[in-house]
Amino acid sequence: MADDKQERFQEDLSADVPTYYANSVSLGISPYDLTLVFGVRAGNQVKALIRMITSLEHAVVMTMVLRRSLREHTKMTGIEPKVPIEVMRDLQLDEEEPLW
């Protein structure tokens, strides 16, 4: 029985998973969860592709893992992603806060 479960689990992991490119994201937050809607922007229009809803706890851990992964990638490659100052201002992000 355990081998059967393991086999089904392995099949699930090897199943095709949809892959999307997104250059737009919108965020919604409630006391219990976080919603991210990823989409593709063409001019002034955005086509939503996928909605991901997760717990706040998972969102915090995901943010920490993403930050660490970007920091390690930057150290390994020497390539630091540069976000245009106009984008930072439009999103009201702190231009001086280091990502790493």
FENNORSUL-V113967 format. One record per backbone hydrogen bond with DSSP energy under -0.5 kcal/mol. NH is the residue of the N-H (numbers start at 0). CO is the residue of the C=O. Records with the same first field share a line. If there is no record, write none. Layout:
NH: CO ; CO
//
This chain:
4: 0
5: 1
6: 2
7: 3
8: 4
9: 5
10: 6
11: 7
12: 8
13: 9
14: 10 ; 11
22: 38
23: 38
25: 36
27: 34
29: 32
33: 53
34: 27
35: 51
36: 25
37: 35 ; 49
38: 23
39: 46
41: 44
44: 41
46: 39
47: 45
48: 37
49: 37
51: 35
53: 33
55: 31
58: 54
59: 55
60: 56
61: 57
62: 58
63: 59
64: 60
65: 61
66: 62
67: 63
68: 64
69: 65
70: 66
71: 67
72: 68
73: 69
74: 70
75: 71
76: 72
77: 73
79: 77
80: 78
82: 80
83: 81
86: 83
87: 83
88: 84
89: 85
90: 86
91: 88
92: 87
94: 92
96: 93
//
